[in-house]
Amino acid sequence: MVRPIHNIVIVGGGTAGWLTAGVIAARHQGRMKTGFTVTLVESPSIGIIGVGEGTWPTMRATLEKIGVSETDFFRECDSAFKQGAKFARWTTGAADDAYYHPLMLPQGFTQLNLAPHWLGGGGGDRTFCDAVCPQGALCDDGLAPKMITTPEYQAVANYAYHLDAGKFAPFLQKHCTQKLGVRHVLADVESVIQAENGDIASIRTKQAGEIPGDLFVDCSGFSALLLGKTLGVGFKDCSDVLFCDTALAVQVPYERASDPIASHTISTAQSAGWIWDIGLPTRRGTGYVYSSRHSSEDAAHEELARYVGPRIKELSVRKIPIRSGHRELFWKNNCVAVGLAAGFLEPLEASAIVLVELSAKLISEQMPANREVMDIVAARFNEVTGYRWGRIIDFLKLHYVLTKRTDSRFWIDNVDPASVPDRLKNLLHLWKYRSPWFFDEFDRLEEVFPAASYQYVLYGMGFRTEVEPEDNEGTQSMAARLISENATLTRQLRAKLPKNRDLLQKIFDHGLQPI
Amino acid sequence: MTNVVILNSQLHRTLRVQAGASARFGDDRRFVQVIANEFPLLAIHYPVFFAKDADTGAFYCGAMLGFDEGENLFLEEGRPQSAYRPLNLQRGPFYTAGNELAVDLDSPRMDGEAGEALFTPAGEPTAYLESIKAAMRELRDGLERTKIFIDTLMTLKLIEPVNIKVGFDDGTKRDVVGLYTISQDALRGLPDADVLELFRRGYLHLIYLMIASLKQVPVLAQKKNRRILAQSESLGLARL
């Protein structure tokens, strides 16, 4: 007999749990009246980790699809704009060493690859980012990526968000339960009941009895209660590639209520890792992500204190362990893991929440109609998700292998070829003679990092691709036009966009219009 | 610069205001905020749209008077304007401050001896001042009512952006952005109960006036085109 998949049970109520619940419930809203259910079981006693205060621009589409108002999201999650990241002191460690990884594609990216032209001197003395895209200049000026007249979720300059993770999960919870019909059960899971074929039949809870389901989504965080503990899927450690394994996090208040809010994440390299700095309207979130093999906690604390200033004495510093890696499989039997239960990496490019979004989207769109086809869907999900984790690990490692720093063991060890994944090694070799662009390497429909991201990091960190001037000849005039168009666009945007804090205040006061 | 003060029958007894429509008095605007009560008077002359306040992003209703910055194609310098003049232009240099009427003493309309008196020699308000007071009252109540009208349309998702592209005989083109109008598709798709509610509240009438006013866009373009042609003809004559 064909067993339809009707009852989805999500275990865990953090960002991953509620985002997944929202995405699935919104996508299957029409089926709700015919008995399709989404139930989220959350432990009243286990707190949420609340990591991940930076998102990708994908979050705009995700929130819009779930049906929340962007104005409410800004107001209730203390959200702010993020136009990319500034990497300081990653290349040489000097005080003025910095580059941007913006969220806008290079001008005319779909028509022409500007990187060889910039490498050939076509951008003048501008950095790669400034030659091909306005966003670095917008970040330098502390400008917002849109105006109060720009509708919700629309951008003048592409943007993502910084948010308060502690407020995001409750915000989603309210929307999911009140608007999308998600059932919320506050209960502790005591045991997991499996069928003969290994499938999870139900979970037995302390407060709400037995909860059966057709598909279980494991959002239980680091404990990976269902996929790890119950189904025994192993963990693939990647600390041989990415060394950081500890974070010291601290929230820093603004000195004055009118202090500017950076509209980008600032990531400043240290002796054994890097410090993040994320501007919310209410406070800055900062933290030092470091390798405990390369620094003691005391030394790390000292470096963080140097960054934050003497005020750190009055602030509480939270220590968070990072176990870099992911599950060997993400979907086994009728159980799929999303969020920390699937894996975790240092938050260098805000990959945690985007992986939740991508996984939730894939589950909701590929929702198996019945148990018989679930294994096919699961195999595809594992293939795609495994590929994504691999690409993210490569991309994070890219930030480290291009360093010229030799001032500490951490940086020296990071360029050791033994620590570099083969695929990345090959790409770096290839890129010496040809710059990445879209068709040659990044062929997936939903590639996590587009070729443009690789360009921004490579050329931001001084990587050189050999360019034959003759090869550029045919497209020289088009390149010159695109570069000059970018200069014009940069001037126009700098003149018309408001300051980041001013726009956030206006959104708080007046709201953004939905159209 | 502005110098807005509360109007006072003692201090401002001899004040005179040039009330007519003229570019030098500040009527040189291509878009002016209007209220729903004015729609019947406006729709036979002007296209009426929604636009967003640059400072708050909030929607308001406005009449389109021209295509270029500072262009009011309804001005007929030296003659009284034949088309209905929106209240926001009629009010000239006057403002409301709480329940009081205020006036901008630095307005170019206050320049000199000419114009309409505000008070009789005995200190009584003149008919002109009474008409201004009435206009200000109408505007103040009307803005609130218009906001409720807009909020209702937003809730029903009846507003959509519109892009106006026009070309003129001198070969130039204009792409007017930032305007919104009634979504006729959304209107057709409304449930009966909502239509009835709109009708009872008098909103259906306003909606159709806005839709009808779109026909004024080509008329306005023709008006501009005639000016362009007249200008190039006079230039041509000058060269002869």
Interface residues (C-beta under 8 A of the other chain):
Chain A: M147 I148 T149 K506 D509 H510 G511 L512 Q513 P514 I515
Chain B: K52 D53 A54 D55 T56 G57 A58 F59 M154 I159 E160 P161 G178 Y180
